[in-house]
């Protein structure tokens, strides 16, 4: 299960559009995995819940990508930011991540690997209900790993360091997006990490090959019969 958790503040739009393009490509080759998406700024909105309906996923991702890029068709009346400004401030990352983590609380499939891909620059502007650390703990409580993508990591700044620490504490990872590291390569690395969490149940195999045991048993039976015959004589 993968939930995209996208900061839709102005500085993140281009990264979100690229990420959505990558996931459209991934969704066409999935089989059984579920993808959902939540967006946030001052408030969060469930774009679409976890689902394995890939036609629906591709359709929704494409619509949001076109909205981010400003390439919606003339008949598409849609705003990606609808519902995300119901609060005081902008880019409230702690609240956004908390809402994404809580989306997993209502799912009972705890044996499925769970991950959040969080795209944000962690530039909080306003009063949050949840701190980023509290939101990270909610992810841990729901067995969710957080993979953070930060396109504005300036190296050693406390905002980026905080985001990295929270992501890695959940068992996930942190990626500073730069020209040498595209979103597609990051997503491939996330998939490789998540694959390691999939537990394959043991298989019980019944093989119709008794091996050397059957001849030994036959010899014992014959020996017993011979002994019994001689005793009767």
Secondary structure, DSSP 8 states (H G I E B T S, - for coil): -EEEEEE-SGGGHHHHHHHHHHHHHHHTT-SS--EEEEEESSSEEEEEEEE--HHHHHHHHHHHHHHHHT---TT----TTTTS--SSEE--HHHHHHHHHHHTTT---TTS-EEEEEE-----EE--SS-HHHHHHHHHHTTEEEEEEETT--SS-HHHHHHHHHHHHTT-EEEE-BTTB-HHHHHHHHHHHHHTT----------S--TTHHHHHHHHHHHHHHHHHHHH-
